[in-house]
Amino acid sequence: MSVSDYEPVIGLEVHCELSTNSKMFCSCPAHFGAEPNTNVCPVCLGEPGSLPVVNERAVEDAIKIGLALNCSVAPRTIFHRKNYFYPDMPKNYQISQYDNPICTGGYLDVDGGRVGITRVHMEEDTGKSLHVGSSGRISEATHSLVDYNRAGVPLMEIVSEPDVRSAEQAMTYLTELRSILATLGVSDVRMEEGSLRCDANISIHKPGTPWGTRVEVKNLNSIRSLGRAVAFEIERQAKLLDAGEPIVQETRHFDESTGVTKTLRSKEEAFDYRYFPEPDLVPIEPDEAWVAGLRAALPELPAARRVRLETEHGLATEHAAFVGASPASMSYFEAVIAGGTPARDAAVWMAGELARWLGDRGADIADSPVSPKALAGLIKLVGEGAINLNTGKRVLQLSFESGKDPATIVAEQGLEQVSDTGAIDAIIAEVLTANAAEVERFRGGEEKVFGFLVGQSMKALKGQGNPKLVNERLRAALEG
């Protein structure tokens, strides 16, 4: 039996750190990258007698997220203590929300399907354990250190319904959610820094039969890792069922280096966190006028932005998806076309060559060494015929690596396109003389040889020949 005989059932839990200036329940800075254990105080370290105070901005951001995900905002919500012991939680409990979250019952449309949003709730992040050893895994560590800077940072947990049915749809869902969060400006959504993390709950079953046993894969730190982990887990579970073996309910870890999931801990029954209402925090009752104001002030969300890019600028769907993915990419696009660059050309270069170089270096478009003005200048050079397309791609690479303006690179390296018919004819004559056998094959009816001769001519012109002219002059020489 193959994997395709089973239907996956996937639910995602996404944890999003908010980009507030201070932590969830104290005034400590919530910024990433500070020296270990410097952004701490008695409140986030859980010292006796310290009292938490709710960060209003964090509540506002939570409501924005809920509204953007079509959720209902609770008229009254409270915090709970989630009790457990772990070294990175200094209080031995986490302030979170339990049965009365701030937002519930929403949805997100992806890939033509609708994924329900069970809840959006507020909590505080934990500290970070650093396992010192060759692999960074606790099982191979010689000792562990704890950095409490992250303890108390505002954290939103966004829980989906088990409506996702494939690894590809899981990746699309997380991509869209990440884009929404970036658009709202509530988080920097940098998965590599841990400000956006994802857990996947995965089971499989044969259509028409009850759902299978659920396995949770924890702390997936990239969209690609989510796709790989889900795909592997679906195949692993299918092989077990085909062999007549049971699926064990457990929590698993995804190994980036091998692409497989491994047992982290068994989960035979739900852990009792002994939730009870947080006695040091009063209930939150969002004013209806406040919620209405936040709803009215929501920015244009990614789905609407993509539609506008397609209708107003005539962009292809895949190009609109890249351009409209974030406020940063949208701002970059608008800056490129501000001087008259055709919108389609800007989108093609952004979603193609620029995206490739950014991806290779793990860089965000906001940090691109090629500025919008530089890209606009490069597109103009290609459009006016000063350089050809292939040279343009090469110039973009050089600009990306050096930070130099494309026009400067073209001038310094003499990369201007050769459009002089005399120079082109001279090169073509040399190519035809050197490839007499291929010329005879072409004249004998082998049209495919023409492409080879074009390639030889462009090579002789160091890739700088005007492609249209080279094709025209070569064919005239062969047929003359």
N, C-alpha and C positions, 0 to 999 in steps of 0.2 A: 504494500500500500504506500502511496506517495504522500508528501506533505500536502498536496493539493486536495486530498480527500478529507482533510480536517479544516475546520473553521477556527481561526484564532479569535480570541476575545481579549481585548487589551484595554486597560484603563491606565491613565497617566496621572501622577502626582508631581506637580511642578512647584519648586520652592524658589521664590524670587526675593532677593534682598532689595530693599528700597534704597533709593539714593537720597535719603534725608541727611541733614547735617549732623544730627545727633541720634542717639540710640532710641530704642522703643520706649524705655521706661526711665531713662536718665539723660543727663546732658552731656555724656561723653561723646567725643567725635565718633562718627560711624564710617570713617574713611578707610579704604583699603591701602595696605602697604606701609603702615607705620611700624616702628620698632616693636617687637613683641612685648606685650603686657604694659604698654604705655597709655592706651586709650581705655583705661579702667577706673572704676570708682567703687565705693562700698555697695552701691545698688547692683551693678552688674556682676560684682564678685560675690553677692549674696551674704554680705556681712550682717550680723545680728543688729536689729534696730533700724536698718535702712529701709526706706519706703519708696515704692515705684510711683511714677507719675506718667500718664499716657501721653505720647507724642501726638499732638493734634494733626500734624502734617501726615503722619503715617496713616491715621484713620481716614483722612481725606483721600490719600492715594489708594487705600483699600476700596473705598467707595467708587473711585474712578475706574479701577480695574473691574469691579463688579458690573458697573453700568456699561462699560465697553464690551463685556461678555454677556450682555442681555440678562443679567441677574436681577432679582428682587433684593432691595436693600432692607434689612431687618429694622423695624421701628425701635427695637430695643435689643441690645446685645451685651453679653458679659464675657469676662475672661475667667479661665479656669487654671488651676495648677495641675500640670501633668507630671506625676511623680515617678521619677526613676533615678538611679544612680549611674553616672558615668563621669569619668574625670573631666571632660570638657564642659560639664554643666555644674558650676560651682555651688548653686543653691540646692542641688539634688532634686530640683523640679524645674520645669519649664513653664513659663506663663504663656498660655495658648488659649484657644477657644475649642469648646467641645460640642455640645448639642444645640448651641444657639450662635452660629457663625454670623458674621456681618452681612454676607451676601450668599444667596442660594438660587438654584433653579435656573441657570442660564444655558447658553449654548454657543458654539462656534462652528460656522460652516466651513468645511474643508473638503476639497476633492469632490464636490458635488454631493457630499453627505453632511449630516449634522451630528456633531459630537456634543452631548449634553455636558453641562458644567454642574456638578453636584453642589460645590460650595467654594467660596473664597473666604479663608479665615486668617486672622492676624495672630502672630506669635513672635517670639524673640528667637534669634539664631543662637546656636551654641558656640563654644570656643572651638579651637582647632588643635587636634592632637597631631604631633609630628613624631612619627616612629623612625628612630634613627637606626639605619642598617643599610644593607646593600640594595634592597628592593623598595624600601619605604612601607612595606607591609608589616603589620603588627606581629605576625607569626615569625618573621625573620629579624625582628628588631632586637638590638642589644639594650636599648632603653627608649623611653618616650618623653617628649616635652609637650607642654600645653601652652598655647598662646590664647589668652582670653580677650584679645582685642575684638574679636568677632562676637563674643558673648553679649547678647542684648541688642544686636543690630536688628532693625525691623525686618521681619520676614513674612511674606505672604505665601500661603499654601493654596494652590489652585488645583482642585481635584476634579477630574473628568468622570463621567459615566463610562462604563466599559463598552463604549460604542466604536472603538477603533478596531479595524479588522485586518490590518497588514502592517508590516514594518514601514512601508512607503508612506502609508497614511499617518502613522505615528510621527514620522519625520516632518510631514507636511503640517500636522497639527502643531508641533512644537515650533516650527519655523514661523507659522502664522501668529502663534501666541507671543513668541519673542518679538516679532515685528510690532504687535499691538502694544506691548509693554514699553518698547523703545519709543513709539509714537506718543504715548501718554506722558513720557518723560519721567516715569516713576522709578526707573532702574536703568543702570548702564548695561544690563543683560550680558555681561561678560562671563560666559560659561567657563573660560579658562581661569578666571579668578574666583570662581565659585559663587558669583552673585546670581546665577541661574543654574539650578540643578534639577534633575529629573529622576523619578523612580517609575519603573514600569511594572504593572501587574499583568501577568500573561497566563492564559490557559488556552487549551485547544479542545475541540470536541467534534464529533461527526454531526453534520447538520441534521436537525430533528431529534437529537439526543440531549440530555441535560449537560450543562456546562461542566468542564473538567476542573481538576484541582488547580488552584491558582498558585503561581510562583512569583515572588517579587524580586526584581533586579534593582539594586540600590545605586544611587549616586552616579548617574550617567552624566558626564561632563561635556558632551558635545552632541550636536544633532546627528552627526555621523555615527557616533558611538551608540546612540539610541537605536538607530536603524540596524546596526550590526548585532547588537545584543538581542533585540527582538527577533531578528531573523534566525540567529543561532538557537535561541530558546525554543522557537516554534519547531525547528528541525529536531532538536534534542528530545523534546517531549513526544514528537511523532514517532521517533525511533523507539522510545521506551514503550509506547502503547502498542506499536507493531510487534514488539517482542513479548507482549503480554505482561510487562512490568508496570507497577503503579507509579504515578507521579507523586512525589513527596512534597507536601506544602512546606516551603522553606523560603528563606531570604538568600539571594545569591549575589555575587560580585562579578562584574564584567572585567575581564583582563584585557586591557588595551593591546598588549603586545601579541597575544595569541588569538584574540577574537573569540574567546569562549567564556562562558559563565561558570563560576565555581561556587560551591556551597559556602555560605558565610555563617549562617546559623539556622537551626531547625525552627520551625514555626508551627508546631502541631496544634497549638491553641492560641487564642488571642491573649496578649499580655495585658494584665490588669494594671493600668496606670493610676488607678485610684484617683480619678478626676474629682475635684471639688471646687466650688466657686472661689476665685481669688478674693480673700477678705480685705486686701489692702487697696482694691480698685473698685470704683463705683461703676454701675452700668452706664453704657453709652447709648444715648437716644438721639440719633441724627435728626435734626430739624428738617421737615419736609422742604422748606424753602431753600435750605442749604443744599440738599440733594438735588433739587430742581436746578439750582444754579450750576452745580457741578456737571449735571447732564447737558445743560445748554452750552457749557464751555468746553465740552469734549472736542478735541481736534478731529480733523478728517482722518478716519481710520484706514488701515491698509487696503481693505477690500474696495472701499469707495475710491481711494486714491488710484488704484489700478484701473478701475473703470474709467475714471477721468483721463488718465494718461492714454488709454486706448482710444477714447472718443475725441478728446481735444487735440491730441498730438499724433494720432494714427499709429501708435506703437503696437508692435506685435505683443501677444500675450506674455511670452517669456521675457521680453525686454521690459515690459511694464512691471512684471513681477520683481525684477532686479532693481529698477529705478525706484519703485514705490515701496521697497522693503523697509526703509527706515527714514526718519527725518534727515539724517546725514546724507544718504544717497539722493534723496529728493532735492535737498539744498544744492548738492553738487551738480545735479542735472540742470536745475534752474539757472545756476551760475554759468554753466557751459553754453546754454542756449541764449543767455541774456544778450550776447553780442551778435546774434543773428545766425548762429550755427543751426542747421536743420535738426529738428528734434529727433528724427529717426536716426540720423547719423550719430548724434550724441549718445542715444540709447544703445545702438549697436556696439560702439566702441566701449561704452561703460560695461555693458553686460558680457562683452566678449573679451577683448585683450586686457582691459584694465582689471576686470574681475579675475582673470587668470593670474595676473601678476600679484594682485592682492592676496588671492587664495594661496599661492605658493609660499608667501611669506607670513601668512596668518595675520595680515594687517586689515584694519578697518578702513573704509573709504574716507572717513574723517581724517585719517592719518596718512593719506596717500601723498607720496612725494611728488606726484604729478598733479599740479593744481588744475582746477577747472579752466582757468585761462590758458594754461599750457596745452590741455587736451583740445580746447577749441582751436588753438593755433595749429595743432597737428592735423586736425580734421580739415582745416582750411588749406593747408599745404597739399593734402591728398586731393581734395576737391578741385583745387585749381590746377592740378597736374604738375606741381613743383616736384613732388615725389610720388612714386606709385604705392599701391596698397602694401605690398610686401616690405618695401623700405619703411613705410609708415609704422608697421608693426615692430620693425627693428628699432626705429627711432624711439618708439614708446618704451621699449625695454631699456634702452640706453638712458632715457630721461628718468625712468623709474629708478634705475641704479645710481645715477649721478645727481639727480635733482636739477639738471640743466634744462633750459628751455629747448623745445624741439627744434625751433628755427636755428638756434645756436649750434646744435648738434649737426644739423644738415649742412650748415655753412662750414663748420670746422672740419668735417669729414668728407666734404665734397660729395654729398649723397643726392644731389639734385637729379631729377629724372632726365634721361636722355630722350629728347623728342626731335633732335635734328635728323631729318630723313637721310641726309648724306652720310652721317656717322653710322646710322642704323644699317643703311644699304651696304656700307663697307664691311661691317661685322657679318652681316648675312652672307655676303659673298665668300668670306673666309670660312664660315661654317659649312656652306654648301660644298666648297672645295674639299674640306676635310672629311666630309661625310657623303662621298659620292655614291656609295652603295645604297645608303638610306634614301638619297634623292631619287635613284632609279626605282626603288621600291614604291616610293610615293607616286612617281609618274606612271608606275605600273598599276596603280589603283589602290594601294594600301594607305588609306586616309589616316590610320592611327599613327603612322610614322610622323605626321605633321606635328603632333604634340612633342615628340622627341626633339625635332629640329627647333621648335620654339624654345624648349628648355635649354638647348645648347646655345641658342642665340642670346637668351637672357643671361645665361652663365657668363658668356663672353662680355656682356655688357655690365657684368658685376651686379646683376639684379636690378639695375637702375633704368633699364629700358622702358619706354612707354609701351605697356602691353598691347594696347590697341594698335599702335603703329607697327610694332614688331610683327604682330599677326598679319596685318594688312600687307606690309612690305615683303614679308617672307612668302606669302601666298602668291603675290605678284611675281616674285622672282622665280618661284617653282613652276608657275603656269605660263610665264612669259616666253 
